[in-house]
Amino acid sequence: MKKAGATLQTEVNTEEEWQQLLSRPGLIVVDVYSDWSGPCTAMVNTLKKIQMEVGLEAVDYAIARNDDIDDLARFRGRSEPTWMFLQNGKVVNLIFGADCPFLRKLLINEVKRVQQLETPKWRLDVHERAPEEDIRWQQEEAIRRALEEEKQAKEEAERLEKYERFMAQMMVELCEHTALVLYPWVFKDDRGRPLTKQQRLTDGKCMAMRLKGKPPHPDWPVRYPYESPERDAVNVPIRAINDVENYLISIITDGPLLQPEAAEVPTYDMPYMQRHVYVHKPDPEIEGDIDREHPAVWVPPQARSKVHVFKTLFPAYMEKNHPYEEPTVPPPLCAFKFEASKFNIVRDAYELNCDAIEYFGVFEFDRPPEARRITSLPEDFEKVKYKTGNEIFVVIIRRINEEAFLAFAGIEPFFVTEVEKEVEGLITAYFPEGVEDVMPLTPPEEQEALYEDEGEKEEEEENDEEKE
């Protein structure tokens, strides 16, 4: 522990030096700092003046590096000054910041309190949080919890999105498949014995079967093959989602719909589920045991349940026949607009980053849809005979890497956006489907006259509407 005679400043760097400081009597003001930030040098002169006013013996000044002192570990990583007031080894006050007037006032009040032998408002061990610390800790903890909850919510939303993508794909792929689980009592007679020698293998076990549905009966109300109402849908199932489950449930609960050509199909008085019911008789030795009826089979009630059944009961089949890879999320879109004077630089950036280009267009001016698209390629613009100088270049790219983005952002566009909805709006406005390039065939003067005539017509129409 070093002490400079002129300033009475004590330097504390180790655990041993810290314990020595705590053992000293009297009032000590400690500047707690981290090695990377250093002590608060701006306050040194203020503390010197206060020492001269109240007397050198009234208060000591120390600087404590918290990097190797356990009691001060909670202050590590802070950039603002921390002032700890010690009296006889206990903390009697603590403040944060470099507010000289406030620190001066507080220090003088503490010196007077000690000189008048008054008891401090609180006394704490150095490892405990002071009231000011506790308030800050609660605020920081609330912020930390909020950020953690936001992070967890985002991760949960991403997990749910992945789950829904998987479910959507599997429901389409398994639209003609379903499962049937037969319970153990299906294979036994009224006396509880296996019906056949082969069925002894299933004694006490369930049997799960994968089924592929045939085209339903013509009278079945759901159309087959399925026609999606969304014309542009990519994954269109051949059979409506949940239809194969509903069809199987209808067969086993209500009975099958007979095909017209099926003349020799046996008929029953009741459906399968009613014919095969397991009745449990209560065991008198088991308290609370009652009569129960159990169904013979179980069928997934809808497609989502079916996917989980296939994943659980038929994992090898799913891995081999229905492997799933998480689709790659495309890089975000970015949009830029450039003036005609930037053509040469835009053309060079286009050629170097053609893999990132989604849309490119040269327009007569920046007012869609009135402004026609002159060309969709930079090299074609060079062939344009009549140029006005008012043309603009609209470039939509995928941000496949930072180089592609910076290549266009560094050309000083007069407009740029990375907001997905704004970019999609620009694509709709500037690049509608079916619109072709229109190469100007008249000089700029005639084009301007043409636009003036169109403007006059618009004004006349507006005036006519106002008169009406």
Secondary structure, DSSP 4 states (H G I P E B T S, - for coil): -EEETTTTEEEE-SHHHHHHHHTS-SEEEEEEE-TTT---GGGHHHHHHHHHHH-TTT-EEEEEEGGG-GGGGGGTT--S-EEEEEETTEEEEEEES--HHHHHHHHHHHHHHHHTTPPPS--B-TTSPPHHHHHHHHHHHHHHHHHHHHHHHHHHHHHHHHHHHHHHHHHHHTTTEEEEEE-GGGGB-TTS-BSSSGGGGGTT--EEEEEEPPPPPTT-SS-SS---S-TT-SS--SS-TTHHHHHHHHHHHH-PPPPTT--S----SS-HHHHSEEEEPPPTTSTT---EEEESEE--SSHHHHHHHHHHH-HHHHHHHS---PPPPPPPEEEEEEEGGGHHHHHHHHHHTGGGEEEEEEESSS-TTTSPEEESSHHHHTT-S---S--EEEEEEE-SSHHHHHHHHTT--SEEE--HHHHHHHHHHHS-TT-------S-HHHHHHHHHHHHHHHHHHHHHHHH-
